Amino acid sequence: MNLMFLLLQDPKSQSSWTSLLPLFLILLVFYFFFIMPQTKKNKAQKKFRENLKKGDKVVTIGGIHGKIGEVKEKAVILEVGNSIKMTVEKSAIALDGETIVQQKK
């Protein structure tokens, strides 16, 4: 009898909350699996780039390895070889897993 009552109920009598619940759950999952980790990563990159100092060994996003010779406001001067120096934007300095491990030590 109860099953028949449920089947005969008018679907429009459901509240709008129950119909929007799946959408809210999808947005919540999207936030926790995509937005929050990316925000954390961006904060770590910003902190890393602000703490660059002379003598640090870094890798650019283009794959150039070098040692910081001088730190400017928005750029660094990299020493990449025998008296070869390059000016590189701070935003081009990569933050990789190895760098994070070295910072924690």
N, C-alpha and C positions, 0 to 999 in steps of 0.2 A: 504494500500500500504506500509506504513512504517513497519507494523508488518511482512509482507512478506519479506521485505528487511532485517530485523533483523534475520529472520529465515534462510535466504539463505546465510548469511555471513559465511565466513570461520572461524571456531573456532580457527585456528592457527594464525589468525591475531590479537588476543588479546595479550596484552603485558604480559610478565612474571610476572610483578608486581601484576597484578590483580589475577593471579593464586596463588601467594604466600601470598596474603593479609590474608586469613584465618589462615595460619600458624603463621604469625606475631601477629595476634590478640590473638590466643591461647597462645602464649608465653608471651604476655603482661599480660593477665589475670592470667596466672600461676605465673608470677613474683609478681604481686600485691596481690594475695591471699595466696601464699605459701612462697615464698622466703623472701619478705620484712618483714612480721610478725615474721618469725623465726629469722631473723637477729636482729630485735628489741628485741626479747626475750633473745637471746644470749648475747646482750650487757647489758641488765638489770641484767642477772645472773652474768656476769663478774664483773659489778660494785658492786653488792651486796656482792660477795665473797671477793672483794678487801677491802670493808669497814667493814668487820667483826672485832669486838673488844671484849675484855674481858667483860663478864657479859651478852652478848646477848643470848637470848633464841632462839635455832634453832631446826630444824628437819632435820634428814638426809634423803637421798633418800630411805633408808631402813626402815624408820619410827621410828627411835630412837630419842626421845626427850632429849634435854640436854641443859646445860648452858656452854658457852665457858669459860674455865679456863685460857687458854693461846693460843696465836696466833703465829704460826711459819710461815715460808716462804710458804710452800706448804701444811701444815697440821694445824689442831687445836686440842687442848686437850679438850674433852668434859667431864664435870662432869654430870654423869647420875643418880647418887643416893648417898647413904651414903658412902662417900669417894671412890666411884667407878669412875675411870677416864678411858677414851678411847681416843686413838689417831685416828683421822679421817682426810682423805684428804679433802681439801677445795672443791674439785670438787664433793664430796659426800653430801655437804650441799644443801638442796633443797630450791628453791625460790618459794613460793606459793603466792596466792592472798592476804592472810592475812598479810604476811610480807610486801608486797608492800603498803598496806593501812597503816600499822604502820610506815613505812618509810616516807610517805607523811605528817604525822601529825607533 
